[in-house]
Amino acid sequence: MADRYIEVSLVKRGITGTAKLLDDRAPITCAAVWDALPLAGDVYHAKYARNEIYALFPPFATSEPPLENTTVTPIPGDLCYFSFAGSELGTQSYGYDREVRPGTTVVDLALFYERNNLLLNGDVGWVPGIVWGQIVEGLEELAQGCNDLWRSGALGESLSFRRV
């Protein structure tokens, strides 16, 4: 299979990077994401994992991918896939009370933009993420935009994933 690439963008800020899908390491997850593209949603900056931005989506795969190519210590440029039951995130302390409710499932597509991340959540414990892509171009610019999100806020910004 030929290498596949996507664009990852902070839309309002006009910042775009290119990511390579890791089809050899996470083939089921890559296929699910690829088939669902384009995807875009409100961006959030992580509270617990440190240097992470992400968007939440309704489930888009026919069945949730198995844990393949997982990590609890993502590195800069990793794109991770998480699936959560609404009861895991559906509290006001997370700030998702509009989007996530008990009885629902939500998919979290995340970009890690700097070092020293640890996927440990005080409410649920270790949260392994499926690493399905790696930013190969534009990480520095995306990281600057992510830092700006952290300092200035994410309101009105969206995170977009689309085929190149």
C-alpha distance (Angstrom), angle and dihedral (degrees) to the residues before:
residue distance angle dihedral
M1 . . .
A2 3.78 . .
D3 3.79 117.9 .
R4 3.79 113.6 -90.0
Y5 3.80 125.5 -147.6
I6 3.79 136.4 -166.8
E7 3.78 136.2 -170.6
V8 3.80 118.3 -119.4
S9 3.81 113.0 -162.0
L10 3.76 143.5 -178.4
V11 3.78 91.8 -147.4
K12 3.82 103.6 -161.4
R13 3.79 92.2 44.1
G14 3.81 91.6 47.9
I15 3.81 93.7 -129.6
T16 3.79 120.0 143.7
G17 3.77 134.1 177.3
T18 3.78 132.7 -178.0
A19 3.79 122.9 -123.1
K20 3.77 131.4 -166.8
L21 3.79 115.7 -138.2
L22 3.81 112.8 -125.3
D23 3.80 95.0 -135.6
D24 3.81 91.3 158.2
R25 3.82 93.1 57.0
A26 3.82 104.3 30.8
P27 3.81 106.1 21.0
I28 3.80 97.8 157.4
T29 3.79 94.1 48.0
C30 3.81 92.6 44.5
A31 3.81 90.9 51.3
A32 3.81 91.7 49.4
V33 3.81 93.6 49.8
W34 3.82 94.5 41.9
D35 3.80 92.2 51.3
A36 3.83 90.9 50.0
L37 3.82 96.8 50.4
P38 2.96 135.0 154.5
L39 3.81 97.5 55.8
A40 3.80 128.4 164.9
G41 3.77 134.6 165.6
D42 3.77 146.0 152.5
V43 3.78 109.5 -58.5
Y44 3.80 123.6 -128.0
H45 3.79 129.8 -169.1
A46 3.80 114.7 -135.2
K47 3.77 121.9 -105.2
Y48 3.80 98.5 -165.8
A49 3.81 109.6 20.9
R50 3.82 92.8 56.2
N51 3.81 113.1 -146.0
E52 3.79 100.3 37.7
I53 3.77 137.8 114.3
Y54 3.78 123.1 -172.5
A55 3.78 147.8 165.0
L56 3.80 128.5 -140.5
F57 3.80 124.4 -129.9
P58 3.77 138.2 177.5
P59 3.81 111.5 -104.3
F60 3.80 110.4 -76.5
A61 3.82 104.1 176.9
T62 3.80 122.9 85.9
S63 3.82 85.3 -121.4
E64 3.78 130.2 3.0
P65 3.82 113.4 -90.9
P66 3.80 116.7 -108.2
L67 3.77 119.0 -111.7
E68 3.81 101.6 -81.0
N69 3.80 127.3 161.5
T70 3.80 90.8 2.0
T71 3.77 130.5 -179.8
V72 3.79 139.3 177.0
T73 3.82 91.2 -165.8
P74 3.82 107.0 54.9
I75 3.78 118.4 -170.1
P76 3.81 130.0 -141.2
G77 3.79 110.8 -66.4
D78 3.81 96.7 21.8
L79 3.79 116.9 139.5
C80 3.79 110.1 -153.6
Y81 3.80 134.3 -167.3
F82 3.79 121.6 -148.6
S83 3.78 130.8 176.1
F84 3.79 119.4 -158.0
A85 3.76 135.3 -176.8
G86 3.79 109.6 -124.5
S87 3.79 89.9 -118.5
E88 3.82 88.6 64.1
L89 3.82 93.8 56.8
G90 3.79 105.0 16.2
T91 3.80 98.4 104.4
Q92 3.78 129.1 103.1
S93 3.82 90.6 -118.5
Y94 3.81 88.4 73.2
G95 3.80 93.6 45.8
Y96 3.80 94.9 -128.6
D97 3.79 98.4 107.9
R98 3.84 90.6 124.8
E99 3.82 96.8 49.1
V100 3.80 105.0 30.1
R101 3.78 126.8 51.4
P102 3.79 135.1 165.0
G103 3.79 109.5 -85.3
T104 3.81 94.3 36.3
T105 3.78 132.5 95.4
V106 3.77 123.3 -137.8
V107 3.79 131.7 -166.1
D108 3.79 117.4 -144.0
L109 3.82 117.2 -158.0
A110 3.78 108.7 -167.3
L111 3.79 139.8 -172.6
F112 3.80 119.6 -155.1
Y113 3.78 110.5 -154.9
E114 3.80 106.7 176.8
R115 3.83 140.9 25.6
N116 3.80 132.2 -86.8
N117 3.80 100.9 53.4
L118 3.78 122.2 156.4
L119 3.79 121.8 -174.2
L120 3.78 97.7 -144.9
N121 3.78 117.8 131.7
G122 3.79 118.5 -164.9
D123 3.81 92.0 -141.5
V124 3.81 100.9 46.9
G125 3.83 107.4 14.6
W126 3.79 124.8 -133.0
V127 3.80 114.1 16.1
P128 3.80 110.5 -165.4
G129 3.79 114.3 -156.5
I130 3.78 126.7 -152.2
V131 3.81 108.8 -122.9
W132 3.80 103.0 -143.5
G133 3.81 102.5 157.3
Q134 3.78 144.2 21.1
I135 3.81 127.4 -148.7
V136 3.80 106.6 -120.6
E137 3.81 99.4 172.9
G138 3.80 132.8 29.2
L139 3.81 99.6 19.2
E140 3.81 93.7 133.5
E141 3.81 92.1 54.2
L142 3.81 92.1 44.4
A143 3.82 89.9 49.9
Q144 3.81 90.6 53.0
G145 3.81 89.3 50.8
C146 3.81 90.9 47.6
N147 3.80 91.4 51.4
D148 3.80 88.5 50.2
L149 3.82 88.7 52.3
W150 3.80 88.8 53.2
R151 3.81 93.2 50.6
S152 3.81 102.5 31.8
G153 3.78 102.1 29.9
A154 3.77 136.3 -108.5
L155 3.79 99.7 -111.0
G156 3.79 109.9 135.5
E157 3.81 94.3 9.9
S158 3.79 124.7 115.6
L159 3.78 134.6 -163.3
S160 3.78 114.3 -135.9
F161 3.81 132.7 -165.5
R162 3.81 120.1 -170.5
R163 3.75 140.4 155.0
V164 3.81 118.3 -92.9
